[in-house]
Amino acid sequence: MKPFDARLLRYARGILPLLSWGTFLALARAVAILIWAWSIAHLIAWVARPLMIFDWSVTFQGQVFEGLEDHVKLWVGLAITAVVVRSGATWLMSVAAERGAARIKDELRNSALKHIEQLGPEWIAKESEAKVTLRLSRGLDALDAYFSQYVPQLLLTITVTPLLTIALIWADLLSAIIVIIVFPVIPVFMILIGLATKSAQEKQWRALTQLSNTYLDVVRGLRTLKLFRREIRQVERVAKVTEAYRSRTMQVLRVTFLSGFVLDLAGTFSVALVAVTVGTRLVEGAFPLALALFVLLLVPEVFIPIRQVGAAFHASSEGLAAAEDVFSILETTPERPVQLSTHADLAHFDLEHTLQDGSLIKLKNVQVSRSDAPLAEPLTLGVMPGEIVAIAGPSGVGKTTILSAILGFVKYSGEISVTEYAWSGQRAGLLR
């Protein structure tokens, strides 16, 4: 599973507005964080200054109160504005992510359904109905967490983290060096845990697919099972598969909680190192208090996006696994592009609208194949208006396949000419 699959840009155009708006709002949030940290740091230092009155002859005041001027109203105004901008940007990112997720899922689902139509009934017959349904329903719905949680945090990591790191370099080079040294540890842990998560998630997804197939088989054969009093055995089978899925889900949750603990530990360790170095220099009087508070407020903000993107990635891993299956459908090349005929208007069906020889359907030396092996001898056939034609033969000789060739679903050799027609298959059903 990739953190971001470039195939989304090809199959879901709705992700482009999400990425553009998300990047803009992430930049606005980064600026708001900088203004908020700077204002709050100066306010705390200004409030603390009168409380730190003692005999400075004992120690060295140095640069502790350097640059601390009385601009309380400005700092309060900037802090309030920054909080409003940050909250608004966060809310707008959430709204954009939710709407983008709905649009992207709809585009992927429609693209997959159209491609399945092009693949034709021959491909559908080879696939499990439960598996395809699971991919396009529960599977794509699981992408909500990916687009509403993971993608916004990924954008914040790409934009906010570099900007705040640059601000740290400007404010205190030593603290920035500590952050830059510790920061790569978190992606390394994410990769290691991600490998474990991928294995656990793939097993969970396979267990869910097996559960869906088992349940569909039981429902389809329930009448026969009741007749032969075998339904109790199937209850036990469904319970066994359900327990396997529950176990796989708990394994995924264990890995997710473990990853959250590791990421929090790495971030906390970095903040502690920065706090120790800043505190030491404050005691020596070699560092301004306002700047020290600014650094201490900024360091956790540097690590928050990367920690949250790790947690969100694990939460969205089910959707990513399902998206892989949907992409596999979209990238399946049909053996022969399906040319669907126009739907016949039975209310105004004109029997005079025929081919040149007066027939409605004409086949000339048509031979169908399956796995490059011909099913029967070449067929020549003409169906005239008013005729009822039955194609007879042993099972497996290609009767249904001939009809599929007339409909344009399967590969064939020869010539087929048809006029307007209506078709009712072997398993008729209602379409939406």
Buried (B, 14 or more C-beta within 10 A) or exposed (E): BEBBBEBBEEBBEBBEEBBEBBBBBBBBBBBBBBBBBBBBBBBBBBEBBEEEEEEEEEEEEBBBBEEBEEBEEEBEEBBEBBBEBBEBBBEBBBEBBBBBBBBBBEBBBEBBEEBBBBBBBBBBEEBBEBBBEBBBEBBBBBBBBBBBBBBBBBBBBBBBBEBBBEBBBEBBEBBBBBBBEBBEBBBEBBEEBBEBBBEBBBBBBBBBBBBBBBBBBBEEBEEEBEEEEEBEEBEEBBEEBBEBBEEBBEBBEEBBEBBBEBBBEBBEEBBEBBBEBBEEBBEEBEBBBBBBBBBBBBBBBBBBBBBBBBBBBBBBBBBBBBBBBBBEBBEBEBBBEBEEBEEEEEEEEEEEEBBEEEBBBBBEEBBBBEEEEEBBEBBEBBBBEEEEEEEEEEEEBBBBBBBBBBBBBBBBEBEBBBBBBEEEEEEEEEEE
